[in-house]
C-alpha cells in the first residue's frame, strides 16, 4: 500500500516473565523502558556547556498515557549516554519507593 510502512511500530525486547525491558519505535527511534509494570520515557537535554541532564516520565502500563510522575536525575553528566542511565536509575528508584 502506498504510504504505509510494513515495519512494526514497536519492537519489543521485553522479558515475558517479569515484563521488564525496552520497546523500540521503528519510526522515530523512541524508546520506552518497562520496569515493574511501569513505562519510563527519558529525555536527555544539554543545559550548559558539557552538562547533560535527563528528565524522566513514568506511566502505569495499561492505564493510558497519564503520567504518574515526572522528574530529573539528581546529577548532570558529561555524556548523553551517562545522563540517560542516570535518568533511568532515578526513575527505577522512584518506582521502587512508590510501588
ABEGO torsion letter per residue (X at the ends): XBGBBABBABBBBBBAAAGBEBBBBAAAGBBBBBBGGBBBBBBBBBABBGBBBBBBBBBBBGAEABBABBBBBABBBABAAAAAAAAAAAAAAAAAAAX
